[in-house]
Amino acid sequence: MNPDNVPKEKDDLISFFTEVVKFVFLALIIVVPIRVFVAQPYIVSGNSMIPSFHNGDYLVVDQLSYRFKEPERGDVIIFRFPNDTSKFFIKRIIALPNETIEIEKGVVTIINEVQPDGVIIGEPYNESLFRDTMTTVLGEDEYFVMGDNRIASLDSRSWGVLSRELVIGRTFVRLFPVTDISFIPGAVVY
């Protein structure tokens, strides 16, 4: 063993650990703000959004755009469940603040200032036959959300309206399964 190599090996080891610390620090500076303020991954759990989303779909959720604009009808959102805010749900926005939603044997009608007589919304994603009948008047900053698979969905029909403050963001990218990779998955235009 050559005693001249000991200081060089020690310097190499210190240099290596210094670089690792720098890398971790830079990664935290970049990744943490993005995860907290811009985008977050979520995995779909359950069948309430079939056919648009399936159990195990891996999504990236846009948390930034709703800081600059309000959610729109048809957006698929991730939110904290009102009855247990430690749980996250995925549903579609059906009715917006200050609107009235009427469901008559499964047919959804929205009443608002623009459509005071109501307008039936088309729901091409809804393949389930549900026969609910109800009327709900939404207040300021309240949304009515439902799963696309109405028969298997725990949504505003059972627990009530969703407060704006519980909305995390909208679906932005589906990354898994790779055969279904898409941007703004589940999007519809009313």
N, C-alpha and C positions, 0 to 999 in steps of 0.2 A: 504494500500500500504506500502510495506516495503522499507524504504530508503536504506537499504543495497543492494538491487537488482538493483538500478539505475546505479551504476558504472559498474556492470557486463553486463547489457543490452547494455550500451554504448560501452563497449569493444567488445561485440559480433557484434554489428552493424559495428564498425570500422573494425573488422577482416573480416566480410563478404564483405564489399566494397573493402578492400585490395585484397582479393582473386579474386573478379570480375575484378579488374583492372589488376591483374597479368594474369588472363585467357585471357582477351581481348588483352593484350600486346603480349602474346605468340602466340595467334591465328593470329594476324597481322604479326608477324615475320615469321610464317610458311606459312600462306595462301597467302599473298601478293606476295612474290617472286615466288611461284608456279604459281599463276594466270598470272603474268607478263612474266615469262621466260620459264615455262615448259608446262603448259596445261591450256586451257580455254574452258568454255562451250559455245556452240552456238546452236541456234534453227533454223532449216531449215525453210525458208519462201518462198513459191512458189512451182511450179511444174516442174522446169527446170531440175531436176535430177531424175525424175521418169524413170525407176522403182527402181533405186538404193536407192534413198532417197525420202521421202514424206514430204509434208508440216507438220510442227510440230515435226519432228524427233528431239530429243535432243542429241547433239553430244558433245564429248570432243575432242578437237583438240590438237594434239601434236605440240608444238611450238619449241621443243628442237632439234629433229633429223636433221632438215635442217640447223642447225648450224654446223653440222659435215659432212653432205653429201648433194648432190644436189638432187632436186626433179627429179622423174623419170616419164617416159611416163606411163599413166594409174593411177597415183596417183590422188586421189580426194583431192582437197585443198580448204582452206578458204583464201581469199585475199581481199584486199581493192580494190573497184571498181575504175579503173583508171580515170573515168570521175567525180567521187565524192568520195573521199577517206574516207568520214564519213560512207559510206555504205560498208557492207561486202557481198561477193558473195561466192558461192560454185560451183565449176566446176571441170572437169576432164582434166588433162594435156594430150594433144594429140600430140603436137610437141615440141621438145626441142631446146635449143639455137643452132644457126648456121645450122638449118635444113630448108628444104623447104617443105611446105605442099601444096599438090594439092588436091582439092576436085572437082570431076567431077561427076555431077548428084548424089551427096551424097556419092560416094565412096572416101574414104580417103587414099591418097598415101603419104608416107613420103620418102623424098630424103635426103640422108646424105652421109658422107664419106664411111661408111660401105656398103650402098646400093645406089650407084650412079645412078642406073637405077630405083630406087624406089621400095618400098614394100607397098602393100596394107595391112592396119591393120584391123584385125578382131575386131568387136565391139559387143560382145554378149549382152551388156547392152543396146544397142541402138535399140529400138523397133519402132521408128518413121521413117516415110518415108519422107525424105527431099531431095530436088533436087538441092541444092546449087552447084555452080561451081565457083571456085576461086583458086588463087595461092598466097601464101604468103611466103616470105623469111624472116626467123628470124635472128636477130643479136645476138651478145653476150648478155647473161643474159636476153633473151626474150623467152617467152613461148606462145604457142597457146593453148587456153583452150576452151572447149565446154561443154555444158550440155548434159546429157544422153538423155533427151527428146528434141531433136533438134528443133522441131516445137515450143516449148514454152520457148526456151532459148535465153536470151540476152547474147552473148558471143563474143569471138574473131572474129567471122564472121562479127559482126556489129560494134564493137568499136576498133578492132585491137589487137595487141599483148599485152601480160601482162609482165611488167617489174618484174624481180626477187625481187626487193626491196619491192614490194607490197604484196608478199606472206607471210601470217601469219603462216600457218602450214598445216599439213595433217590430215584427219580424223583418229582418233585413236580408239574411242569407241562410239557405239550408245547405249545410256541408255534408251531411250524411243522411241517408245512404248516397253514395257517390253517383248512383244512377238517377237521383232526383235533385242534384245540385241546382239551385236556382236563386235568383235575386228577387227580393220582395215576394217570397212564396205565399201562396194563398190569396194574392191580391185580386180584388174584383172592383169594377167601377159601376156605381149605381146611376 
